[in-house]
């Protein structure tokens, strides 16, 4: 049994990036933990109300309960202002959680995403996941987040997946989990829509000859 940790900059990134993979881990008996790292009301109260954060966090809890997630951890780092926030403080918080959970698999946002918060969370998490001491994370994968990854600036490293997970059997669970995020879903052709999520899964699946897949970039893999 693996202990799986998914770090999401914002609520819904975890489902967009690896919702069907979460369902697959749970079906195998793995324990899945999710960190929602930021609170946009703290970072930009003029844009996001406290009530809005309460609502989206309730949506997250309902989605995670449906998937069978072991625990959801909410942090309050100030989105969307992480580009001016000390990353070492984020790393310290992640390190404390990782020490308690002792994950064997870690999923992170892609570092080339459009949103600066994704880059900051990626960097801070890698610092926390350094392979030192007894509790080494054996596999670190970065996921793609529709409405962020595909809009990566030209100067950033593009998302070029080198790891695919066949989620044909669990993809419907991803769509159901995403449906709980009523405040975040958009109408097609927006990329954060049910139709776009399904289109991406079909495309990634066709890459490896299956019906549906989620794609990742391997950041580190330790073979034992």
C-alpha positions in Angstrom: 0.0 0.0 0.0 1.3 3.5 -0.9 0.7 6.7 0.8 0.0 9.3 -1.8 0.2 13.1 -1.3 -1.3 15.5 -3.9 -0.4 19.2 -3.5 -2.8 21.6 -5.1 -2.2 25.3 -5.3 -5.9 26.0 -5.4 -9.1 23.9 -4.8 -9.9 21.9 -8.0 -6.4 21.7 -9.3 -6.1 18.3 -7.7 -9.1 17.0 -9.6 -8.2 18.6 -12.9 -4.7 17.3 -12.7 -5.1 13.8 -11.3 -8.7 13.2 -10.2 -9.0 9.8 -12.0 -5.6 8.8 -10.7 -6.7 9.6 -7.2 -9.7 7.3 -7.7 -7.4 4.6 -9.0 -5.1 4.8 -6.0 -8.1 4.5 -3.7 -9.4 1.5 -5.6 -6.0 -0.2 -4.9 -6.2 0.5 -1.2 -3.7 3.3 -1.1 -4.1 6.2 1.3 -4.5 9.5 -0.4 -3.9 12.9 1.2 -4.5 16.3 -0.4 -3.1 19.7 0.5 -5.0 22.7 -0.8 -2.2 25.2 -0.3 -3.7 28.7 -0.6 -6.5 30.9 0.6 -7.3 33.6 -2.0 -9.3 35.7 0.6 -6.1 36.1 2.6 -4.1 37.1 -0.5 -6.7 39.2 -2.3 -9.7 40.0 -0.1 -10.8 42.6 -2.6 -11.3 39.8 -5.2 -12.4 36.8 -3.2 -14.7 36.8 -0.2 -14.4 34.7 2.9 -17.8 33.2 2.0 -16.4 32.2 -1.4 -13.5 30.4 0.2 -15.8 28.5 2.6 -18.0 27.5 -0.4 -15.1 26.2 -2.5 -13.6 24.3 0.4 -16.9 22.6 1.0 -17.0 21.7 -2.6 -13.5 20.2 -2.2 -14.5 18.2 0.8 -17.5 16.8 -1.0 -15.4 15.9 -4.0 -12.7 14.2 -1.9 -15.3 12.4 0.2 -16.8 11.0 -3.0 -13.3 9.8 -4.2 -12.4 8.3 -0.8 -9.6 10.6 0.1 -8.1 9.9 3.5 -7.6 13.5 4.6 -7.8 17.0 3.2 -5.5 19.6 4.6 -6.2 23.3 4.0 -3.4 25.9 4.3 -3.8 29.6 4.1 -0.9 30.9 2.0 -1.9 34.1 0.2 -3.1 33.4 -3.4 -2.6 35.0 -5.8 0.4 36.7 -4.3 2.9 33.8 -3.8 5.4 35.4 -6.1 6.0 37.9 -3.3 5.7 35.5 -0.4 8.7 33.8 1.3 8.8 30.3 -0.2 10.8 28.9 2.7 7.7 29.3 4.9 5.7 27.2 2.4 8.5 24.6 2.4 8.5 24.4 6.2 4.7 23.8 6.2 5.0 21.1 3.6 7.9 19.5 5.4 5.9 19.2 8.6 3.0 17.6 6.8 5.3 15.2 4.9 7.0 14.2 8.1 3.6 13.2 9.6 2.3 11.4 6.5 5.5 9.9 5.1 4.2 9.7 1.5 5.8 7.3 -1.0 4.2 9.1 -4.0 3.9 12.9 -4.5 2.0 14.8 -7.2 2.8 18.4 -7.9 1.6 21.1 -10.3 3.7 21.7 -13.4 6.4 24.3 -12.9 5.8 26.0 -16.3 2.1 26.8 -15.7 0.8 30.2 -16.4 -0.2 30.9 -12.8 2.6 32.1 -10.6 1.2 30.3 -7.6 1.7 27.0 -9.3 5.4 27.7 -9.8 5.9 28.7 -6.2 4.1 25.6 -4.9 6.1 23.4 -7.2 9.5 24.9 -6.0 8.6 24.9 -2.3 7.3 21.3 -2.5 10.5 20.0 -4.2 12.6 21.6 -1.4 10.4 19.7 1.2 10.7 16.5 -0.8 14.5 16.3 -0.9 15.6 12.7 -0.6 17.3 13.0 2.8 17.0 10.8 5.9 14.9 7.7 6.1 11.6 8.9 4.7 12.4 9.2 1.0 9.6 9.9 -1.5 10.1 7.3 -4.2 8.1 8.9 -7.0 7.4 12.6 -7.7 5.2 13.4 -10.7 3.9 16.8 -12.0 0.4 17.0 -13.4 -1.2 19.2 -16.0 -4.0 21.6 -14.9 -6.4 22.7 -17.6 -6.7 26.5 -17.8 -3.1 26.9 -16.6 -0.7 24.3 -18.1 -1.9 24.8 -21.7 -1.4 28.6 -21.4 2.2 28.4 -20.3 4.3 31.3 -21.5 6.7 30.6 -24.4 9.8 31.1 -22.2 8.7 28.4 -19.8 9.4 24.7 -20.1 6.4 23.1 -21.8 4.5 20.2 -20.3 5.8 17.2 -22.2 4.5 14.1 -20.5 6.7 11.0 -20.0 4.4 9.1 -17.8 0.8 8.1 -18.5 -1.7 6.4 -16.2 -4.5 4.4 -17.8 -7.6 5.7 -16.0 -10.3 4.3 -18.4 -11.9 2.5 -15.4 -11.9 5.5 -13.1 -12.4 8.5 -15.4 -16.2 8.7 -14.6 -15.2 9.2 -11.0 -13.1 12.2 -12.0 -16.0 13.8 -13.8 -18.3 13.2 -10.9 -15.8 14.6 -8.4 -15.3 17.7 -10.6 -19.1 18.2 -10.8 -19.0 19.1 -7.1 -16.9 22.2 -8.0 -19.9 24.1 -9.3 -18.2 27.4 -8.5 -15.2 26.5 -10.6 -16.6 24.8 -13.7 -17.1 26.8 -16.9 -19.0 26.4 -20.1 -17.3 24.8 -23.1 -15.2 25.9 -25.0 -13.5 27.1 -21.8 -10.8 24.6 -20.9 -12.1 24.2 -17.3 -15.3 22.5 -18.6 -16.5 18.9 -18.5 -16.2 18.6 -22.3 -12.6 19.8 -22.3 -11.6 17.5 -19.4 -13.0 14.6 -21.3 -11.3 15.7 -24.6 -7.9 15.9 -22.9 -8.4 12.4 -21.3 -9.3 10.9 -24.7 -6.2 12.6 -26.3 -3.8 11.4 -23.6 -5.4 8.0 -23.8 -5.0 7.8 -27.6 -1.3 8.6 -27.1 -0.9 5.2 -25.3 -3.7 3.2 -27.0 -6.3 3.3 -24.2 -9.6 5.0 -23.8 -8.7 7.5 -21.1 -5.4 8.5 -19.5 -3.9 11.2 -17.3 -0.4 12.4 -18.2 2.5 13.4 -16.0 6.1 14.5 -16.1 8.5 12.5 -13.9 10.4 14.8 -11.6 12.2 12.0 -9.7 11.9 8.3 -9.4 13.8 6.1 -6.9 13.9 2.4 -7.8 14.5 0.1 -4.9 
